[in-house]
Amino acid sequence: DLLAKVHDWYSDHYGDAMKIDFSPGSFLVVVNGNLWKVRLPMIMGEGTLVIDRDLSIAQKDGVGRGPAIHNVLCSVEGLTQPMANKLSDPELAFFFHAFVHGWQAIMTLDSLGGHALFSEAKADFRHSVDAIASRREYGKARWEAAQCAEKLLKGVLAREGHSYPKDAGKGHDHVHLGKLLEEKLSIRISEEILTALKTPPPVRYGEEASTLEQAMASHSALLALLRTLGPHHFVETSDGDSTNGIG
């Protein structure tokens, strides 16, 4: 029919350019020494998260037919059915909780606006994820995560009309910036999180080698920072229930 011919024409002429990525973003987890990239789905309206080893239970679009349903394991890139079949119950629980925390963090990052620093922070976050996923640029990943965190902290201060230090010392001191947030805006961020995000200059210039464990520590701290900065209404956890509502 006519619509099919139009679609075929656009496919022939534009190919992969038609494949728009609507995902809010991705984050990383390590399970039993294996690095996994988790790509969040685009879910419109409300939905329910489930976790099932059967990857054919993927996602049901809820538009006009009730809440959407998304199987968390279907967001784990490269996870095959045989791999999913071998996951233990504790591993399933880990993936589920990691997804919930990652969703809270990514949706917070995606929603931040009102200052130019937030756009730069979003780019730093993506670069950090890509650097870890490459399995070669752990130092770059740590530095990008540190840059992202610094811009997030400064952006939150600036958006509310507060100044922040711009010198090379306190201007790059995550712990000091965190104290300013607590003092000016009553937002308390764990010093453990802020300390984990501090990255010395030798790491940036390759003078100090970095490991996957160090890069993931920075990544996890950055996700924790984002969860602290943002509201948690994106994912509401039902106690004693295996599903989570997405709002």
Phi, psi and omega per residue, in radians:
D1 nan 3.099 -3.040
L2 -1.083 -0.771 -3.104
L3 -1.097 -0.684 3.128
A4 -1.125 -0.703 3.127
K5 -1.152 -0.674 3.101
V6 -1.106 -0.790 3.133
H7 -1.060 -0.767 3.137
D8 -1.090 -0.676 3.138
W9 -1.105 -0.800 3.126
Y10 -1.126 -0.671 3.129
S11 -1.105 -0.731 -3.133
D12 -1.154 -0.680 -3.042
H13 -1.502 -0.550 -3.020
Y14 -2.000 -0.308 3.042
G15 0.857 -2.156 -3.051
D16 -1.154 -0.296 -3.140
A17 -1.129 -0.342 3.119
M18 -1.375 -0.292 -3.066
K19 -1.475 1.462 -3.123
I20 -1.427 2.308 3.141
D21 -1.564 1.930 -3.123
F22 -1.665 0.079 -3.124
S23 -1.100 2.392 3.087
P24 -1.149 -0.382 -3.135
G25 2.671 -3.114 -3.109
S26 -2.339 2.727 3.015
F27 -2.452 3.091 -3.014
L28 -2.183 2.583 3.030
V29 -2.413 2.705 3.028
V30 -2.045 2.163 3.131
V31 -2.184 2.078 -3.108
N32 0.901 0.716 3.090
G33 1.443 -0.057 3.139
N34 -1.760 2.295 3.133
L35 -1.533 2.255 3.133
W36 -2.203 2.437 3.029
K37 -1.756 2.237 -3.120
V38 -1.913 2.028 -3.107
R39 -1.763 2.061 -3.071
L40 -1.274 2.496 3.120
P41 -1.460 2.817 2.977
M42 -1.615 1.990 3.119
I43 -2.083 2.113 -3.135
M44 -1.565 2.258 3.120
G45 1.358 -2.575 -3.091
E46 -1.617 2.741 3.140
G47 -2.817 3.113 -3.133
T48 -2.258 2.341 3.045
L49 -1.621 2.379 3.009
V50 -2.262 2.851 3.008
I51 -2.324 2.165 -3.051
D52 -2.539 2.363 3.128
R53 -1.115 -0.386 3.133
D54 -1.372 1.812 -3.069
L55 -1.269 -0.166 3.070
S56 -1.269 -0.314 3.004
I57 -1.507 1.562 -2.972
A58 -1.777 -1.547 -3.102
Q59 -2.539 2.350 3.045
K60 -1.908 2.153 3.113
D61 -1.214 2.166 -3.065
G62 -1.578 0.030 -3.081
V63 -1.085 1.977 3.086
G64 1.367 -0.040 -3.095
R65 -2.335 0.648 3.138
G66 1.480 -3.069 -3.074
P67 -1.067 2.545 3.055
A68 -1.290 2.711 3.088
I69 -2.187 2.316 3.135
H70 -2.311 2.223 3.055
N71 -1.468 2.017 -3.079
V72 -0.905 -0.702 -3.073
L73 -1.115 -0.405 3.138
C74 -1.309 -0.126 3.061
S75 -1.627 -0.112 -3.105
V76 -1.505 1.883 -3.053
E77 -1.152 2.310 3.082
G78 1.498 -0.038 3.134
L79 -1.388 2.053 -3.121
T80 -1.639 2.920 3.132
Q81 -1.069 -0.787 3.094
P82 -1.035 -0.652 3.094
M83 -1.148 -0.770 -3.129
A84 -1.086 -0.643 -3.130
N85 -1.077 -0.499 -3.065
K86 -1.577 -0.071 -3.126
L87 -1.179 2.336 3.108
S88 -1.385 2.927 3.102
D89 -1.064 -0.746 3.082
P90 -1.079 -0.614 3.107
E91 -1.188 -0.671 3.071
L92 -1.081 -0.769 3.138
A93 -1.100 -0.678 3.130
F94 -1.110 -0.831 3.132
F95 -1.037 -0.722 -3.095
F96 -1.125 -0.860 -3.116
H97 -1.192 -0.626 3.083
A98 -1.099 -0.671 3.131
F99 -1.125 -0.774 -3.141
V100 -1.060 -0.819 -3.138
H101 -1.150 -0.725 3.128
G102 -1.119 -0.675 3.119
W103 -1.094 -0.812 3.132
Q104 -1.004 -0.779 -3.092
A105 -1.178 -0.854 -3.071
I106 -1.154 -0.708 3.139
M107 -1.183 -0.578 3.039
T108 -1.112 -0.845 3.131
L109 -1.046 -0.773 -3.095
D110 -1.120 -0.541 -3.054
S111 -1.531 -0.215 -3.080
L112 -1.172 2.322 3.111
G113 -2.723 3.141 3.097
G114 1.708 -0.047 3.062
H115 -2.745 2.518 -3.079
A116 -1.098 -0.471 -3.119
L117 -1.085 -0.487 -3.122
F118 -1.179 -0.655 3.104
S119 -1.113 -0.712 3.106
E120 -1.162 -0.685 3.129
A121 -1.089 -0.685 3.129
K122 -1.104 -0.691 3.104
A123 -1.167 -0.734 3.105
D124 -1.044 -0.710 -3.135
F125 -1.080 -0.838 -3.138
R126 -1.068 -0.739 -3.137
H127 -1.107 -0.670 3.136
S128 -1.136 -0.771 3.110
V129 -1.072 -0.796 -3.129
D130 -1.107 -0.644 -3.114
A131 -1.161 -0.714 3.095
I132 -1.191 -0.766 -3.108
A133 -1.068 -0.453 3.119
S134 -1.225 -0.325 -3.108
R135 1.104 0.346 -3.117
R136 -2.296 -0.373 -2.950
E137 -2.092 1.013 -3.076
Y138 -1.201 -0.605 3.100
G139 -1.140 -0.757 3.099
K140 -1.080 -0.699 3.142
A141 -1.071 -0.762 -3.139
R142 -1.128 -0.734 -3.122
W143 -1.159 -0.744 3.132
E144 -1.125 -0.668 3.104
A145 -1.114 -0.715 3.109
A146 -1.110 -0.742 3.117
Q147 -1.108 -0.746 3.126
C148 -1.042 -0.840 -3.114
A149 -1.086 -0.758 3.141
E150 -1.048 -0.765 -3.122
K151 -1.227 -0.584 3.076
L152 -1.101 -0.827 -3.112
L153 -1.112 -0.790 3.141
K154 -1.184 -0.656 -3.137
G155 -1.123 -0.719 3.123
V156 -1.123 -0.737 3.102
L157 -1.098 -0.854 -3.065
A158 -1.141 -0.667 -3.123
R159 -1.079 -0.539 3.133
E160 -1.628 0.187 3.048
G161 1.499 0.264 3.135
H162 -1.793 2.513 3.105
S163 -1.419 2.865 3.077
Y164 -2.463 2.674 -3.108
P165 -1.131 2.455 -3.125
K166 -2.037 0.040 3.118
D167 -1.338 2.896 -3.058
A168 -1.197 -0.333 -3.120
G169 -1.478 -1.468 -3.087
K170 -1.167 -0.394 3.134
G171 -1.137 -0.399 3.121
H172 -1.949 0.174 -3.089
D173 -1.626 1.804 -3.082
H174 -1.069 -0.677 -3.123
V175 -1.127 -0.739 3.120
H176 -1.124 -0.756 3.122
L177 -1.099 -0.654 3.102
G178 -1.112 -0.673 3.114
K179 -1.151 -0.606 3.087
L180 -1.131 -0.688 3.118
L181 -1.103 -0.701 3.135
E182 -1.202 -0.701 -3.108
E183 -1.222 -0.775 -3.038
K184 -1.530 -0.612 -2.990
L185 -2.158 0.047 -3.138
S186 1.032 0.545 3.058
I187 -1.792 1.963 -3.086
R188 -1.729 2.165 3.118
I189 -2.014 2.309 -3.120
S190 -0.952 2.308 3.117
E191 -1.120 -0.481 3.098
E192 -1.090 -0.728 3.113
I193 -1.118 -0.832 -3.081
L194 -1.148 -0.685 3.131
T195 -1.145 -0.678 3.137
A196 -1.122 -0.429 -3.099
L197 -1.532 -0.260 3.120
K198 -1.211 2.217 -3.093
T199 -2.234 2.112 -3.105
P200 -1.189 2.607 -3.128
P201 -0.927 -0.645 3.133
P202 -0.977 -0.478 3.108
V203 -1.163 -0.716 -3.122
R204 -1.091 -0.687 -3.050
Y205 -1.635 0.175 3.086
G206 1.304 0.189 3.131
E207 -1.390 -0.291 3.119
E208 -2.267 2.073 -3.095
A209 -1.211 2.593 3.115
S210 -2.143 2.653 3.140
T211 -1.908 2.934 3.059
L212 -1.046 -0.702 -3.122
E213 -1.073 -0.736 3.125
Q214 -1.167 -0.729 3.141
A215 -1.127 -0.709 3.135
M216 -1.240 -0.524 3.067
A217 -1.118 -0.726 3.088
S218 -1.140 -0.750 -3.127
H219 -1.088 -0.791 -3.137
S220 -1.124 -0.686 3.121
A221 -1.137 -0.659 3.132
L222 -1.159 -0.722 3.083
L223 -1.089 -0.695 3.123
A224 -1.151 -0.675 3.092
L225 -1.072 -0.786 -3.139
L226 -1.098 -0.705 3.113
R227 -1.111 -0.604 3.123
T228 -1.214 -0.648 -3.091
L229 -1.321 -0.432 -2.997
G230 -1.919 2.826 3.057
P231 -1.238 2.678 -3.094
H232 -1.782 0.330 -3.133
H233 -1.309 -0.122 -3.136
F234 -1.150 -0.633 3.106
V235 -2.341 2.071 3.124
E236 -1.840 2.086 -3.087
T237 -1.537 2.297 3.072
S238 -1.651 2.053 -3.132
D239 -1.065 2.306 3.096
G240 1.337 0.086 -3.117
D241 -1.966 2.620 -3.109
S242 -1.597 0.058 -3.117
T243 -2.108 2.749 3.108
N244 -2.244 2.393 3.092
G245 -1.444 2.484 3.091
I246 -1.975 2.146 -3.125
G247 -2.017 nan nan
